[in-house]
């Protein structure tokens, strides 16, 4: 039986990936390691708690003893564990360096020690920086513009160095903006959906014309699966669905679907270092045979419906987590 360690598996993309792999591969065993910080939520995987091929460990990827113990019992590693929110990185950069760089180093050292068969590192298109025209290829230079993207770029380079220096069988994926079920409600889509449900203002940065390529999380999970099984060691694979839209389009779609007035839109001062447009060339992963299945419109409808049907999940975060309320007030209320 193949055993895969999924770090950060209780987070948004990680939990969707764990569920995807459990469902697709009946002979795979999944071990999740998650520190359960603000965005990690064990409830994201509550339906798997008694599953015979699923195990959960509460721990930090920076804890060498914990990582060494788990790594000795697995065949492959998929590393989702990271601090991921740009806004938070502007105010708390140190946490991002600790997790995204040092944590990755701890994982790599243990993977090298235990001769792991595959080490897949999950990154982001934000490491390339902003692009006005065209799309970034995997060979383009890294020009991160926030502490978050810089910490992820640092992790990417460290992973690559372990392939070049030690021959560790590594792979890297860089995906565009994910959306879907279980996304922590500080990111644009879940924040705007849940605020709109409550008739609360939707705080839209700047002029609302920043462009992102949106990918439904299930499509990203299938792409990661492709890279894990078919990718070439030492290589990087961009993942995107070709759904480039301005933030104002996303905002208006949410309001129209929920039958809410556009007067809920509240334009707020732009954040520092806000990249104008992201776009990645996905020819490399498509050559492996992968392609996205979800249109943006259908994915958004599915996502909005999930938040409508799972109100208890997000209200528990927005109303009972003091840390979330402090962040929201500091980030948007007086902006």
N, C-alpha and C positions, 0 to 999 in steps of 0.2 A: 504493500500500500504506500502510495506517495504521500509524504507528510510535508505540508507547507506552513511555514511561519509567516503570519501576516501581522506586521507591526502597525499600530495605529488602526487596527481593525474595527474599533468601536466608533470611529469617526464616520463622516458622511460617505465618502467614496469607499473607504475601507470596508464598512459594514455592507454596502451594496455588493462589493466584490466578493466578500466571504459568502454571502447568500448565493450569489451567482455560481461560485465554484462548487459549493455543496450540492446545489441543484444539478449542475451539469456533469460532475464527475463522481459517480457512486463509489469509486474506489479511492478517493482522496480523503485525507484527514487534514483538518485545518486547525492550527493552533493560533490563537490571537493573543498578542501582547499589546496592552494599551495602558497608558498612565491615567486615563480618565480625567484629564484636565477639562477645562470648560467646554470644549467641543466634543470630547469623547464621552459617549453615553452608552452605558451597558444596555439600556432599554432598546437601543437600535438593533440588538441581536437577541432580544428576549425570546423570540420564537425558536431560537436554536439552542436554548439553555440545556435542554435534555437530549439534544441530538447526539447519537453515539459517535459521530465523526467530528465533533466540535469540542474544543477545549478553550477556556478563557483564563488568561493570567493577568492580574493587575500588577503592572510594573512599568518602569521607565527604560527606554532604550539606552539611556546613559548609565544604567546600572550594570556594570561589567559582570557581576556574579550572576544576575538574573539572565542576562543575554547569553552568557557562556553555557549555562545550564540548559536553556531551551534550544540553543543552536546545536547542541550535541545530539539532539533527537529528531532533526528535520533534514529533508533533502533539498529544499529550496526556500528562499526568503523573498517576500514581496514587501518592500518598505514604504508604507504610506505615512508613517509617523513623522509629523512635522507641525510646527507652528505655521499657520497658513494665511492669516488675515492681514492684508497690507496695512489697513488702518491701525491695527494693534502694533504692528512692527514699527510704526513711526514713533510710538510712545514707549514701547518696551522692547527695543532691539535686542537686548541681551538674551532674552529668552529664546529668540529665534536662532541666534548664533549657537547657543547651548544645545538645542534640540536638532536643528537642521544640519549643523556641521559636526559638533562633537558627538552627538548621538549616532550620526551616520558612521563616524569613525569607529565607535565601539562595535557597531554591527559588522563593519567590514573586517575588523580584527578577529572577531569570533568566527565569521564566515571563512576566513583564511585558515584559522586554526583547525576547524572541523571539516575542511574540504567540501564545502557546500557546492552542490551541483549547479545551481543557478541563483544569482542574486539580482533581483529586479528592483531598481530604484525608481520611485515615482516622483517625477518633477513637474515643471510647469512651463508654459510658453512665455511666462513673464521674465524668464532669465534672459531672453533676447532683447528686452526693452520694447520700445514703441516703433512702429513702422507706418509710414504714411501711404506708401504704395507697394504692391507686391506682397509676397509672403516669405517668412523666414524658412530657410532650410536648416537641416541638422548641422551643417558645416559652417553656418554663420557664426560670427563672434558673439560672445555673451556681453550684453550691456545693460545689466539690471539697474533699475532706477529707484528701488525702495529697499530698506533693510530686509524685508521679506524675500524679495526676488534675489537679492545679493546672497542671502544665506542659502537659498536653494541652489544658486549657481555654484557656491562654494562646495556644497554637498555633491553636486554633479561632477565637479572637477576631481574631487577626492575619490569618488567611485571610479572614474576613468583611470586615475593613477594606479588603482589597485589591479586593474586589468593590465596596464602597461608594465608595471613594476613586478607584480607577483603572479600574473596570469590568472587572476581570479575571474571566474566566468560571470561577468556582470552584463547587465542590460539597463538601459535608461529609457523611460518614456517621458515626453513633455506634452501634456494635454492642454487644450484650450479650456475656457470656462465651463465647468460642470454645473448642472442643475438637476434636481429630482428629489425624491423622498429622502427624509432624514437629514436634510441640510440644515445646519445650525442657523437660526434666524437672525444672524447679523449680516449675512451675505445678501446681495441685492434682491434676488428673486424671492426667497422665503421671507425676508424682512418686509418687502413691499406687499406680498400676498397677505401676510398676517396683519400688517397695519391696515390694509384696505378692508379686510374682514371686520376690523374694529372701527372703521371710519376714522382712522388716525392718519396724520400727514405722512406722505411718502417723501423722505428727504433725498432729493436727486442732486447729485454733485454737478456743479458748474452749469453748462448749458444743456447737459443731458445727451450730448452728441458723441460721447466716447464710444468706440466700437469694440465689440467683443465677438468672438466666434463661439457660439453656445453649443454645447454637446450634452445630450441627455446621458445621465450617469450610467445607464445600462449599456449604452454604446461604448462608453469609455471602458467599462468592465470587460466587454467582449474584445476590445482592442488590446487591453493589457493581457488577457488570456492568449491572444494571438502571439504577442511578443514573448511571453513567458515560454511558449512551446515551440515557436517557429523563428524567433529572433536570432540574429547572429551575435555571438559574444563580443563585447566591446563596442557595440553599436548603440546609437541613439535613434529613437523613433518618435516623430511628431504625431500627435493624435488630435484630430479636429473633424468637425462635421460639415464645415463649409456653410455654417449658419451665421454669417456676420450681420449683426444688427446694432444700431445705436441703442444706448440705454433708454432713451425716451420711447423707442418702439416697444421695448419690453414692458416699460411702465404702462403705456397706453393699452397694451394687450391685456395685462392683468386687470386693469380697471374696467375695460370693456367686458371681459369674461365674467367678472364679478358684478357687473352692472353698477359700478360705482362712478361718481363724478370726477372729472379731471381736476376739479378744484382741490382735490386731496393732494395734488402734486405740490411739493414745497421745494423750490430751488434753494440749495444751500451753497455756501462757499466751497470751492473745489479743494480737494485734499492736496497736500504737497506731493510733487513727483508723480502726479496722476498720468499714466500713459494714455495717449490718445487712441491708439488702435493696436490691436493684436491680430496677427494672421499668420498661420503656419501652413507650409507646404506638406501635404500628407501622402505624396506619391510613394514614399518609401514603405510605409506600412500597408498601403493599398496593394503594393506589389506582393505582399505576403498572402493576399486574398481577403483582407478585411475591408468592410465598408459599413458605414452607419446605417441603421434601419429606421431611426426615428426622425421625422420632420420636426422642425422647431415648434410649429403650431400644435401638433399632436403631443409632443413632449411637454409643452407648457400646460396644456389642458390636463394631462395626466398628473403633473406636479401640483397644480392648483387644486385639483380634486382631492389629492392626497392630503393636503393641508386642511382642506375643508372637513375631511373625514377623520382626521387625527388631531383634532383641536386640543385634546388633553395633553398630547405629547409636547406641542410647542407652547401651550400656556404655562405648563410647569416650568419651562425655561424662562419665558418672558416675564412671568409674574412672581416667581418664587426664587429665582436665582439672583441674589444681590449683586453678584459680579456682573451679570448681564445688564442689569439696570444701571449700574455705575458707568459701564462702557457706553451704553446708549445715550445717557444724559450728557456725558462728556463729549461724545462724538457729534451729536446732532442737535440737541435741544437749544443750545445757545450759539449755534454756528452761524 
